[in-house]
Every structure is written in structure tokens, then in C-alpha cells.
Amino acid sequence: GSAGVVSKSIPPDTSLSYTLSLLKFEKAKESWQLDADQKLEQAKLFKEKGTKHFKDGKYEIAASRYQKVVEFLEHEISLRGDAETDRKELLQAGRLNMALCYLKLGKWIEARGACEKAIEENNDAAKAWFRKGEAQLALNDCDSAKADFERCLELDPENKAARNKVATCTQRIKQQKEKEKRTFANMFDKFAAIDKKNG
């Protein structure tokens, strides 16, 4: 940068080039090569990596890590007790975090899909309903979005963001209806004028 690094004898605004050598490479195991406990551990690692990438604003990479969490855990049926509870929580977090990445990337349909899966697994997940509502609102489906935000409020009555979103949806629905009314009124006026001319 403009400061350079005096201790390394690098003057300001100097272009640097690097040579990197890959010393070791280990291909990650596929999910089918792991037992249930190993899948759970791998999924935890993928979630941590996803969270790091998300915090760095690398939403596409973060989404791919959360997708791995889902792939490793969604069809795993052999875990019991605390391990099964961990699997469900991790899977839910993976789906919801993936949905959040998709919202950041403007991938509304993918975000909605991830939320729908999360809701299938836990109908009482307020976050899933909220994020689904955000996707619906971005897709201009205000009625569905409003219903999703209202469901979120049922589950989490103190959620101010959801309350604000319900108000936003109500306002947009009202605007859409007024626009439709004007459009249809103009259309009927034109038909009436044509009928008068022809009659």
C-alpha cells in the first residue's frame, strides 16, 4: 500500500509478486465414505467455515459451505439421542444460513426454497418464516410475504423487524390494489368509449 513496509525494505506503492508452492494436498472424503459421527463432525467444520466466509462478505462461498452441511446431514438416519439433536440443529442452521446467503446474493427463489425445507423440518422456526417472508417480498408476492411475517410474529411476538415487515407488506398490497383499480377503471372507460362509438 501507500505506507510500504520499512522493516522489510519495501518502499511505498511497490508492486509485489509472490511464488507459492503447494506442499501438501489432501482430498476431502465424500459424505458416503464417512460414518454418521464423522459426518456430524465434518458438518460442524463446514458450518464454521461458512460462518467465517459470511463474516468476510463472501456469500457465494459461504452458501456452498452451508450446502455441504445440508448434504452431509439431511439423509443421515442412524444417529440417536444428543447426536441426533445436534444433527437436527446443525441441519436447521445450515439451511437458514444458506437462505441468508441467498438473500444477500439476491437469489430469492433459492432463499425461499431453503426456508421451505427448514420449515418442513421445524414448523416453529421463526427465523425460517422471517427469511421466507423476505424472499417472498423481494419476489413481489406481498400477500404470501405478509402471511410469513405474521407467522413469524405468532412464534416470536417481540420481533420488531417482522412487525415492520407486516406493515410494509400491508402498504404495498394497498398500493397494488389502487394501481389495479386505476388500470381496470381506465380499461372500462376505453371499452365504454368504443361501445359508444360503435353503438
Order of alpha helices (4+ residues) and beta strands (2+ residues): alpha-alpha-alpha-alpha-alpha-alpha-alpha
